């Protein structure tokens, strides 16, 4: 017994030290994640604090994050006075059309690239990826000139057509499509299905994880887009939420931060809800695409 205990004893401290080291690393990682979480949540805390602060004003110190008196006057004012509902409706309409367009057209483009012979597919994929390397701001003036010549400035078409297919979405779905076995398409062809029926009935349903990621990513980008909608619109009739809030909260001599933060809080609710609702699908789609690709 003593010999066996002596043989086992040297391994004991080693296991204990490894366990202690793992515990220290876990605590260090947890501490770093908490710091990053606080840094990410701090702007949201500032936004909420300013939106419910009675009498408006700004934050002078960290202690001012907790308002002395809470009021919903800013929310009531922005909902009652300004065309907030119109801005919200415009953003909802534009984002819905852009997301639907990317689901349909990006998946079709990705399928065409994925099922084309190798050399033409490589050329098409290079062209798609190369457009991602060009900053969108460089294309702003040519885009504005084109839409102006087509009499589409200050219309919903100007807010939808330039964004209805995104190169990143094409590339992302293409990567996912590479893992879809061609045997199921060959079986559909044997059953008499043409290319369109094969795509809509066989291939498209398998893209659900990738399409969820594409939809949420497109929704977040276009819902929060400011610069291009600001350039391409002139009236409240078609202005989206970020542009409308920026103009509505701009006073004669200063910015009404209480109104702006109240509107921003209301505008953030759909994005937070979308991410919270689809979080599991987003993780699944990204991990499946990474493993399969």
C-alpha positions in Angstrom: 0.0 0.0 0.0 2.8 2.4 0.9 4.6 1.6 -2.4 1.4 2.3 -4.4 0.8 5.5 -2.5 4.3 6.6 -3.1 4.0 5.8 -6.8 0.8 7.8 -7.1 1.9 10.7 -4.9 4.2 12.4 -7.5 1.4 12.7 -10.0 -0.9 14.3 -7.4 0.8 17.7 -7.2 1.1 17.8 -11.0 -2.6 17.4 -11.5 -3.4 19.9 -8.7 -1.0 22.5 -10.3 -2.6 22.0 -13.7 -6.1 22.4 -12.2 -5.0 25.5 -10.3 -3.4 26.9 -13.5 -6.6 26.2 -15.4 -8.6 27.9 -12.8 -6.4 31.0 -12.8 -6.7 31.2 -16.6 -10.4 30.9 -16.4 -10.6 33.7 -13.9 -8.4 35.9 -16.0 -10.5 35.3 -19.2 -13.6 36.0 -17.2 -12.2 39.3 -15.9 -11.2 40.3 -19.4 -14.7 39.4 -20.8 -16.3 41.4 -18.0 -14.2 44.5 -18.8 -15.1 44.2 -22.5 -18.8 43.7 -21.7 -18.8 46.9 -19.5 -17.0 48.8 -22.3 -19.6 47.6 -24.8 -22.6 48.4 -22.5 -21.3 51.8 -21.4 -22.6 53.7 -24.5 -26.0 52.1 -24.0 -26.1 53.1 -20.4 -25.3 56.7 -21.4 -28.0 56.6 -24.0 -30.6 55.3 -21.6 -29.6 57.8 -18.9 -29.9 60.8 -21.2 -33.2 59.6 -22.6 -34.9 59.4 -19.2 -33.2 62.4 -17.6 -35.7 65.1 -16.5 -34.8 68.5 -17.8 -32.3 67.2 -20.4 -28.7 68.2 -20.1 -25.5 66.2 -20.6 -23.4 63.9 -18.4 -20.7 65.7 -16.4 -19.2 62.7 -14.6 -19.7 59.0 -14.1 -21.9 59.7 -11.2 -24.4 61.4 -13.5 -25.1 58.1 -15.2 -27.8 57.6 -12.5 -30.3 60.4 -13.0 -31.7 62.1 -9.9 -35.2 62.2 -11.4 -36.6 59.9 -14.2 -39.1 61.1 -16.8 -40.6 59.7 -19.9 -41.2 63.1 -21.4 -38.6 62.7 -24.1 -40.3 59.5 -25.3 -43.7 61.1 -25.2 -42.5 64.1 -27.1 -40.7 62.3 -29.9 -43.7 60.0 -30.4 -46.2 62.8 -30.4 -44.5 65.7 -32.1 -42.1 64.5 -34.8 -42.7 62.2 -37.7 -41.0 59.4 -35.8 -43.6 56.9 -36.9 -43.0 57.8 -40.6 -39.3 57.4 -40.2 -39.8 54.0 -38.5 -42.2 52.9 -41.2 -39.7 54.0 -43.9 -36.9 52.1 -42.3 -39.0 49.0 -41.8 -40.1 49.0 -45.5 -36.6 49.6 -46.9 -35.0 47.0 -44.7 -37.7 44.4 -45.5 -37.2 44.9 -49.2 -33.4 44.9 -49.0 -33.3 41.7 -46.8 -35.8 39.9 -49.1 -33.7 41.0 -52.2 -30.5 39.7 -50.7 -32.1 36.4 -49.7 -33.4 35.8 -53.3 -30.7 37.4 -55.5 -27.6 36.7 -53.4 -28.5 33.0 -53.1 -29.2 32.8 -56.9 -25.9 34.5 -57.7 -24.0 32.3 -55.2 -25.6 29.2 -56.7 -24.7 30.3 -60.2 -21.0 30.7 -59.2 -20.9 27.5 -57.2 -22.3 25.3 -59.9 -20.4 26.9 -62.8 -17.3 25.1 -64.2 -14.1 25.9 -62.3 -12.4 28.6 -64.4 -15.5 30.8 -65.1 -16.5 30.3 -61.5 -13.1 31.5 -60.3 -13.4 34.6 -62.5 -16.9 35.4 -61.3 -15.9 34.9 -57.6 -12.9 37.2 -58.1 -15.1 39.9 -59.5 -17.6 39.5 -56.6 -14.8 39.6 -54.0 -13.1 42.5 -55.7 -16.1 44.7 -55.2 -15.8 44.2 -51.4 -12.3 45.8 -51.6 -13.7 49.1 -52.9 -15.0 51.4 -50.1 -18.6 52.2 -50.5 -17.9 55.9 -49.9 -15.9 56.1 -53.1 -18.9 55.0 -55.1 -21.2 57.6 -53.4 -20.8 60.3 -56.1 -21.2 58.0 -59.1 -24.2 56.4 -57.4 -25.8 59.7 -56.7 -25.2 60.8 -60.3 -26.7 57.7 -61.7 -29.8 57.8 -59.5 -30.2 61.5 -60.3 -30.1 60.8 -64.0 -32.8 58.2 -63.5 -34.9 60.6 -61.4 -34.8 58.2 -58.4 -33.4 60.6 -55.8 -35.7 61.0 -52.8 -37.6 57.8 -53.6 -37.7 54.3 -52.1 -36.0 52.9 -55.1 -32.8 54.9 -54.3 -32.8 53.3 -50.8 -33.4 49.7 -52.0 -31.9 49.1 -55.5 -28.2 49.9 -54.7 -28.3 47.5 -51.7 -30.5 44.7 -52.9 -27.5 42.4 -53.5 -24.4 42.5 -51.3 -21.1 41.0 -52.4 -20.4 39.7 -48.9 -23.7 37.8 -48.8 -23.0 36.2 -52.2 -19.6 35.1 -51.0 -20.9 33.8 -47.7 -23.7 31.8 -49.3 -21.2 30.5 -52.0 -19.0 29.2 -49.2 -21.9 27.4 -47.6 -23.1 26.0 -51.0 -19.7 24.3 -51.6 -20.6 21.8 -48.9 -24.1 21.0 -50.3 -23.6 17.6 -52.0 -24.3 17.6 -55.8 -25.8 14.1 -55.5 -29.1 15.5 -54.3 -29.2 17.8 -57.3 -28.4 14.9 -59.6 -31.2 12.9 -58.0 -33.6 15.7 -58.6 -32.5 15.9 -62.3 -33.1 12.2 -62.7 -36.6 12.8 -61.3 -37.1 15.3 -64.1 -36.5 18.6 -62.2 -35.0 21.4 -64.1 -32.4 23.8 -62.8 -34.9 26.3 -61.4 -37.0 23.6 -59.7 -33.8 22.0 -58.3 -32.7 25.3 -56.9 -36.0 26.3 -55.3 -37.1 22.8 -54.1 -33.9 21.1 -53.2 -31.0 23.5 -52.8 -32.7 26.6 -51.3 -34.1 24.8 -48.2 -30.6 23.6 -47.3 -29.4 27.2 -47.2 -31.5 28.1 -44.1 -28.6 28.6 -41.7 -26.7 30.8 -44.1 -29.8 32.8 -45.0 -30.5 33.5 -41.4 -27.0 35.0 -40.9 -27.4 36.9 -44.2 -30.8 38.3 -43.2 -29.7 39.4 -39.7 -26.4 40.9 -41.0 -28.2 42.8 -43.8 -30.9 44.0 -41.4 -28.4 45.4 -38.9 -26.3 47.2 -41.6 -29.3 48.7 -43.4 -31.3 49.6 -40.3 -28.4 51.6 -38.9 -27.2 53.1 -42.3 -26.9 56.8 -42.2 -24.6 58.4 -44.8 -26.1 57.1 -48.1 -29.7 57.5 -47.0 -28.8 61.0 -45.9 -27.4 61.8 -49.3 -30.1 60.1 -51.3 -33.1 61.6 -49.6 -34.5 65.1 -49.3 -37.8 64.9 -47.5 -39.5 63.3 -44.5 -41.6 61.2 -46.9 -38.8 58.7 -47.5 -36.2 59.5 -44.8 -35.1 56.5 -42.7 -34.9 56.4 -38.9 -31.2 57.3 -38.4 -31.4 60.3 -40.8 -34.7 61.5 -39.5 -33.6 61.4 -35.9 -30.4 63.3 -36.6 -32.4 66.1 -38.3 -35.3 66.1 -35.9 -33.2 66.4 -32.8 -31.1 69.2 -34.3 -32.2 72.4 -32.6 -31.5 76.0 -33.8 -28.3 76.3 -31.7 -27.7 72.9 -30.2 -28.7 69.3 -30.2 -31.5 68.1 -28.0 -29.7 65.1 -26.6 -32.7 63.9 -24.6 -34.9 63.6 -27.7 -32.1 62.1 -29.7 -31.3 59.5 -27.1 -34.9 58.6 -26.6 -35.3 58.1 -30.4 -32.1 56.1 -30.5 -33.3 53.8 -27.7 -36.5 53.1 -29.6 -34.6 52.6 -32.8 -32.3 50.1 -31.1 -35.1 47.9 -29.9 -35.7 46.0 -33.2 -31.9 45.3 -33.6 -31.5 44.0 -30.1 -34.7 41.9 -30.5 -33.5 40.5 -33.8 -30.1 39.5 -32.5 -31.6 38.0 -29.3 -34.2 36.0 -31.2 -31.9 34.7 -33.9 -28.7 34.4 -31.8 -28.8 30.6 -31.8 -29.4 30.5 -35.6 -26.6 33.0 -36.2 -24.1 30.9 -34.3 -25.2 27.8 -36.0 -25.0 29.3 -39.4 -21.5 30.7 -38.9 -20.1 27.5 -37.4 -21.7 25.3 -40.0 -20.4 27.5 -42.8 -16.9 27.5 -41.2 -16.8 23.7 -40.7 -18.3 22.9 -44.1 -16.3 25.6 -46.0 
